[in-house]
Structures are given as structure tokens and as C-alpha cells.
Amino acid sequence: MEQVDTNSKSRAAKNIVVTGTAQAWRFVTGFLLTVITTRLLKPSDFGILAMVATATALIGLVKDLGITQAIIQRSTTTPSQLNSLFWVSVLASAGFALILAGSAPLLASFYDEPRVELVTIAFGLLVLLSGPQAVPTAVLTRDSHFNQLAIVDIASATITFALGIICAILWQSYWALYASAAGGTIVSAAGIWLAARYRPGLPKFDPSTLQMLRFGWHVSGFNLVNYFSRNSDNILIGRFLGSDQLGLYDRAYRLLLFPIGQLNGPIGQVLVPLMSRIQSDAARYRSTYTEAVSLMMLTAQPGILCAVICAPELLELLFGAQWVSAAPMFQWLGIAGLHQVMTSTTGWLFLSQGRGADLFRLGTYSSVITVASFLAGLKWGAVGVAASYTITNYVALIPLIWLAAGRRGPVSSRDLVNLAAPHAVAILGAGVALEIIRHVLGTVTPIQMLALFFLSYLAYLSVILLFETKRELLWRGARMFSKK
């Protein structure tokens, strides 16, 4: 059993590397595309796309009705079940495409920008095109065909980049940005269908199919309420505090979100289908989850901690002196980010165990608490919003999430506490060391910041090694790496 478990974790590690490589390529090409097109196009071109982005992002969260996750969660599905889910996803994407296109005149009127109308209709066509990908993508993910998915992702990102640059040079219009998105969507759709062996047939609904649809609807419901709670801070700050405060807050939030998203995305894509298949083996399931999350915290938390402590110098180095006033917001949000490295992964437990209804309820409760924290902090400005959100996270959201996640399944609430406790001690130890040095240095130069970054990892690792479970984890990881 130990050998089988080791082999499965080794395959998972390889799949994470493959998926992470594709995501890294998408990030690099996306960053370069943003820089180059910003120089070629006018600010108003990006403004028009931004006006459409809120509606398209919302549609993108719910357009497949959670069918992708419903298929991934099942170890096996019958052809008739896949056919039924496929045609439901096609009808759903067609419906959402019509809704988006129908909202075009309203969006144009709301923004008082006639050009928004045609662009919104054009994005509706992309929703219609991407919808049928849900089932074949889910099948490839569930069956661990991550090499094929990575190739498709890299090809799509490359076409998006190349087409965006070429069209921006030729057209110098916001339509270049649309053409870039359209090219990537078309390549992705074609690649998925070439890689997948699935071909749709006639639907036949059975009780299991309906159960999968209910699970998917609950996942979509969670995505919906989570979307509103995650964006309500921007809405409130923009409405009551103005664009300057919103700009500072947005940059601070996005800079913090980057390392968490880069870890959570590729690892979750690999682990959720694996955990779905092994959930009957409680010990194996528990060790797979806890070890993956431990490694994520080891990777991300020392870096976030150093960024929080050196926030003024970091923001000035990356964005310029005009962004230093965002440092207090970044520091408060960074303190919340230290625990979100772990709590953001609890969704894997709900999804892999098929607990869609529990996930939706948790999302609803968490959204109400989150929005209330934003409202409570609004009177103290954007810094108050960030501070209120962070305090609420530690006082209310962490206990709520851990209790809900550990209420059922192989990973209990006690397991989550035991998982987090050594890392919390390591954060405190490394934080004290960095704060003492930071106080002695005063203003931190870029070279000194780099030294503090390495010191943060060294101090954190020194404390973690005091715990036997973490020593064993690092030792197993080192042995696994040495065998490759």
C-alpha cells in the first residue's frame, strides 16, 4: 500500500509540474501581451473591454452549471450520462450567450458608451463556442490527461498572444483585444475536441445524472455568491471612496492574490480528481491532502510574510513611489493571505467528496459575513475595509470554514487544526526575526529585501523542522525527488 501511495503521489507531483508549466506560460504571454498592447492601443480601448468584463466574468463562472466539477468528482460515468450532461451544457451555454447578448443594449446605456453593445454581442458568441468544451475537458481532467491539457493550454495562450500583437499593430482598435480572446477560445475548443476521445450521442437521463446536475448547480451557486462577495469590496470602495482609493486597493489585492492563485490552480486541478478516486481510503485521502497543503504553505507563506513586512519598499520597487500609500492595505490583506494559502484549498474537500450543497451553504454564510466586514470598515477608508476583512477572517471565517469542511469526510476539523498549527508557529517565529532586523535596518534597499526574503524561508523552515510530522514530510519529499 505504501508503494502504491508513493507512486500515486509521484504521478500527482509530475502532473502538477506539467499543469504549472502551462499556467506559467499563460502568465508570461498574458503579461507581455498586456505590456505591448498597452503601448499600441488607447486607454479607451481597454476601458471598453473592461465595461464588458464584469458581465462576461459572471457568465463564465456559471455557464457550464458546474458540470465540469460534477464529472471530475465521479470516478466513472456511463456514455449516456456524459451525453445528457453534454447537451445540458450546450443548452446552458446557448442560454447564457443569449442573456449576455440581450444585455448588450443595457450595458451600453448604463455606461453611456454605444461601442459596448456590439462588443458584448461578440463575446456572447465566444460563450456559445466555449460551452460544449465542458464535458470533454472534464473527462480529460478526471482521467489525468494533463499532458494533452497542457499542450492545448500552451497553444491557446500562444495564439492569444500572437494574434493580439498582430491585430493591435494592424487595427489599433479594441477589436484587436477581442480577436485575441476569440483566437485563444477557438484554438482551445479545437484542441480539446482533438485530444478527447469523447463524442456526443443521444441523451438519456437517469437518477445518477440528475444527482450530478444537482451537485453542479450547487457548485455554480457557490461560484455565484463567492463572486459577489469577492467583488463587493471594489464596488463599495469605488462608490463611496472614489477611483483613487479603489486603484490603490485593487493593486494591493491583485499583487497578493498572484502567488496564492499560481499554487492553488494547478495543484487543485490535479488533486481534486485524485482525491475523488481515493476518498474510500480515508488514510490515503487524508495524507494526500495534508501533505499537499503543507508543501503549499511551506512554499508561499514565508514569501508572503516577507512581502507584508517590507510592503512599502516592495510596492515602490514594483510600481513606483506613487503606490507606497497602498502599503497598509497590502499589509492587512497579506495577513489574511497567510491563512488563505490553506483555507482556499478546503474547497477541494467539498468537491472531491461530492458535497455541493454543503459548499453552497458555506459560500452563502461566508459571503454575508464578508460583505458585512466590508461595510463595517468602510468608514475608515480602504485601509479600514482591508483591516475589517482580515480581522473578520480570523475571528469568524476560519472557524466557520474549518468546522464546515471537517464536519464530514476523512479530513476532520481536528486534522485541519493539526495541519495548520506548526505553520502558524513558524509564521510567528519568522515574523519576529524579520521585524527585529527590519527595525534595525530602517529603510530596506532592494538587496537587503532579497536577503530578508531568504532569511524568511530559513527562519520559517528552522521552526517547522521542530515538528516531527513536518520533518517526515520533508524527508519523504527529498527521497521522492532523489529517485527521479
N, C-alpha and C positions, 0 to 999 in steps of 0.2 A: 504493500500500500504506500509506503514512504517513497519508493522508487517511482511509482505511478504519479504520486502527488508532485514529486520533484520535476518529473518530465512535463507534466501539465503546466506547472508554474514557469518552467523554462520556455515552453512554447508561448505562453502568455507574454513573457518578457520580450520574446522576439517579435510578437505581433504588436506590442506596444511601441517598440522601436520603429517598426515599419510604419505604423499609423502616425507616430510622432514625426517621422521624417517627412511624410506627405504634408502634415499640418505645418511644419516649419517652412517647407517650400511655398505653401499657400500664403503664409505670413510674409515671407520675404518678397514674393512677387506682388502681393497686395500693398505692402509698404512702398515699394518702388513705383507701382502704378499711381498711388496717391501723390507721391512727391512729383513725379513727372507731369501728370495731368494737371496738378495744381499750378504748374508753371505755364502750361499750354492753354488752359481754359480760364474763363472769368469766374469770380466768386458767385455770380448769379447762376451760373450753370450748376454748381454744386448745391446752391440753395434750392433750385427746382427739384433736384433729386431728393434732397433732404425733406422737402414738403411731402413727397410721396412715400418716403421711407417708413414713417410711423405706421401707415396703413398696411404696407407690404410686409413689414416685420410681424405685425399682429396676425395677418393671414398666414404667414409662413409657419407660425407656431402651431396652428390648429388645422391646416389644410388636409393633413392625412388622417385626422381623427384619432391619432395615437396608434394607428395600425402597425407602424414600423415597430414600436416597442412591444405591441401585443404578440407579434410573430417572433421577435427575438426572445421573449420570455418563455415561449414554448420550445421544448426540446425537439418535438416533431410536430408536423402538421400534414394533413391529407391534401391531395391536389384539389379536392372540392372546396376545402376551407380556404386555401390560397386563392382560388378563383373567385370565391364570394368576396373575400377581403379586397381583392384587386378591383373588382367592379364597384365596390363601395368607395374605394379611394378615387377611382376615376370620376364617379358621380360627385363626390365631395369636392374634388379639385375643380370640376366644371362649375359647381355651385359657387364656390368661393371666388373663382375667376369672374363670374357674372356679378357677384357682390362688389368686388373691387372695381370692375369697370363701371358698374352702376353708381358707385360713389364718386366717380371722377368729376361730374359737374359740381357736387357738393364741396369737394376738396378745392376745386378751382375757385369757387365762390368764397369759401372760408378764408383762403389765403389771398384772394383778390388777384390771382395770377392765372390768366387763361391758358398759358402753356402747360400748366399742370394737368389739365384734363386729358390731353392726348397721351402724355407720358404714363398716366395712371392706367389708361386702357391698354397701352402697350405692355405694361407689367402684368396686367391680367392675363395676357397671352402666355407669359412665362409661367404663371401659376398653373395654367391649364396643361402646359407642356411638362412641368416637373411632377405633377401629381401622380401619374402612373408609375413613377420610379419607386414608390414606397415599398411595394411588395418585393420586387427583385432585389432592392437594396437591403431590405430586412433579411431575406434569405441568405444573401452573401455574407452579411454580418453574423447571423446566427451560426452559419456553418464555417465561420472563421476563415473566409477567403479574403484576408486582409491585404495580401499582395495585389490581387486584382483591384480591390477598392483603392489602394494607394496609387496604383498606376492611373486609374480613372481620375482620381483627385488631382494628381500632378499634371495630367494632360489638360484637365479643365482649368486649373489655375494658370497654366502656361498660355493657353488660348485667350483666357480673360485678360492677361497682361498684354500679350502681343496685339490683340485686336483693339484694346483700349488705347494703346500708344499710337497705333497706325491711324485709327479713326479720329483721335484727338488732333493729330497733325493735319489730316486731310480736311476734316469738317470744322474743327474748332468750335464745337457746339456740345450742349448737354446730351445730344443724341449719341455722342461717342461713348459716354458712360453707360447708356442703355445698351448699345451694341456690344460693349464689353461683357455686360451681365448676360445678355442673350447668347453670346458665343459660348460662354462657360456653361450655361444651362443646357444648350444643345449638345455640346461635347459630353457632358456628364450623363445626359439621358442616353445618348448613343452608346457610350462606354459601358454603362450599367447593363443595358439590354444585351450587349455583345458578351459581357462577362457572365451574366446569369444564364443558367440552363432553363429557368422557368419560362414557360409560355402559357398565356392565359387561355382558359376554356370556359365552359358554361358554369355558372354559379349554382351552388346547392347549399342552402343554409341548414345548419344543424345546431343543436344546443351549445356545442363547444364553440362554434363560430360566433354565436350571439354572446357567449361569455367573453370571448376575445374582444368583441366590439365594445362591450361594457367596460372592460379593462382599458381599452384605448380611449374611450370617451372620458374616463376618469383622469387619464394622463393628460389629455388635451385640456380638461378643466383645470388641472393643476398648472399647466403652462400658461393658461389664460390669466388666472388670478395672480400668479407669480409675475407675469409681465406687467400687470397694472401696479403691483406693489413696488417692483423694481424701477418703474418709471415715474411714480408719483412724486418722488423727491425732486426730479428735474422739473416736473410740471409746477409744483408748489414754489420752488425757488425762482423759476422763470417768471411765474405770475406775480409773486409778491416781492421779490428781491431784485429782479432785473437781470439783464443778459450778462452783465459783468460778473456778478456773483455766480450765475449758472455756469459761465465759461470756466471759472476757476474750479468750481466743484466738479464739473464734468471731466476736466483734465486729470484732477487728482484721483477720481474714481476709476477712470479708464486705465491709468498707469498702474494702479493697484490690482485691477482685475486681470491684467495681462498674464502674470505668472500663474495665477490660480487656474485660469482658463486653459493655458497651454499644457498644464498637467492633467486636469480633470477630463478634458475632452478625449484625447487618445487613450488614456488608461480606462476610462469608463466605457468607451466603445468596445474595448477588448474584454473587460472583466464582466460586464452585465450578462452577455450570453454564456460565458463560462460559469458564472455563479448560478445562472438559471438551471444549467445542466447538473450541477453538483449539489443542489440545495438539500437533497435527501441525505447526504453525508454531512452531518452537522459540523463535525470537527474540521473536515477539509474546507467546507464553506467558510467557517469562522477564520481559519488560519489564512485562507486566500485573501479575504477582505482585510483583516487586521494587518497583515504583512504589507499589502499594497499601500494602505493608508499610512502606515508607519514610514515607509520609504518616501511617500509624498511629503509628509511633514518634515522629514529629515532634509529633503531637497529644497523645500520652499520656505519654511519658517525662519531659518537664520537669515536668509536674504531679505525677507520682508521686515524682520526686526531691525536689521542694519539700515534699511531704507527709511523706516519710521524715525529712528534716532538721528539720522543725517538728512532729514527731509528738506530743510531749507537749501542746503548745498546741492543736494541731488536735483531738485527742481530747477535751480538756477543753472546747473550744468547742462541739463537736458533741454530746457525750454527757454531759458533766459531769465534775466533779473526781474522782469515784469510778472513772473509767475511765482515768485517767492511767497507772496501773500496767500497762496494756496496751501502752504506747508501745514498749518494747523488742521485743515480739513483732511489732508493726506494722512497726517499722524493719527487722527481719530479713526478714520476709515481703515488705516493699516492695523490698528489694534483689533478691530473687528475681523480683518482679513486673516490674522493669525489663527483664529479658531475656524474660519470658513474653509481653510485648506482641508480640514477634516469634515466639518458638518455638511459641506457641499456634496460629499460622497454618500451621505445617508440615503440619497435618492436611489443609489444602486441597490440598496437592500429592498426598498419598496418595489422597484421594477423587477428585480430578479425573482422575487417571491410572489409576484402577481398581485400585489396589494395596492391596486389602483385606487380603490375607494379610500383607503387609509391615507394615501398620498394626497388625494384631492382635499380631504378634510384638513390634513396638516397644512397644506398650502393656503387654504381659506383662513384658518386661525392665524397663521404666521403673517399673512397679508394684512389682516386687520390690525394686528399688533404693530407691524412695521409702519403702516401709514399713520397710526396714532403716534408713533415715536417721531415721525417727521413733523407732524402738526405741533407736537409738544415743543420741539426745538426750534421752530420757525421764528419765534420772537427774538432769538439771539443770532439770527442770520444763518448763513450757510454753515459756519462752524458749529453753531448750535444744532443744526439738523444732523450733521455728522456725529457730534458728541451724543445727542439723544439716541440716535440709531445704535451706536456702539454700546452704550450703557444698557439699552433695552435688549440687545443681543445677549449679553452676559447674564442679565438678571432674569429674562423671560424666555428668549428664543432657544438658547442652548438646552435648558431643562425640558422645554416642550418637545423639541426635535428628538432628543435622546430618549425620552420616555416613549414617544410615539414610535420611533424606529425599533426600539428594543422590546416593545410590548409583545411581539410575536416573532417567530423565526429563530434561526440558530444563533444570531448575534443579539445578546441581551443588553439592556441598559447598563448593567454592571460591566459587561465586556467593553462597552464604549468608554465608560469611566476609566477602566484599567488601561485601555488603549491610549487615552489622552493624557493621563496623569504624568507619566515620565516626561512627555514632551512639554507639558506646562512647567514642570520644574526646570527643564533645560532652557526654556524661554526666559524664565526669571533669572537663572544664573548667568546666561549670556547677556541679558539686558543690563544687569547690574554692572558687569565688566565693561560693556560698551559705554554706558552712561558715565562711569568714572573716567575712562580715557577721553571721552568726548568733552567732559567738563574741564579736564586738564589742558586739552588742546585748544579749546576755544573755537575759533573758526577752522573748519576742516578743508584742507586742499583736496583736489581730485586724487592725488597719490595716497594721501592719508585715508581718504574714503575707501580706496581699494584695499588698503591694509586692514581697515576696520571690517570690511566685508569678509576677508579671510579669517580674521580673528573671531567674528561672529560664528562662523561654521566650526572653528576649532573649539571655542568655549562651549557651544551647544553640544558638539559631539563628545566632549570630555564629560559632561554631565550625563548624557544619555548612556554612556558606557558603564555608568554606575549601576544600571538596572540589568539584571540577568537576562530578561526576555529580549531586550534590545541588543545585548551582546550576541545572543544566539542568532537573532535575525541577521545582523551584520555579518556574522561568521558564515551562515548559510549562503548569504548573497555573495560573499567573496569566493566561497567554494564553487558556486554555480558559475560565476564569471570565469574562474580559473580553468574550468573544464572546457570552455568554448574555444 
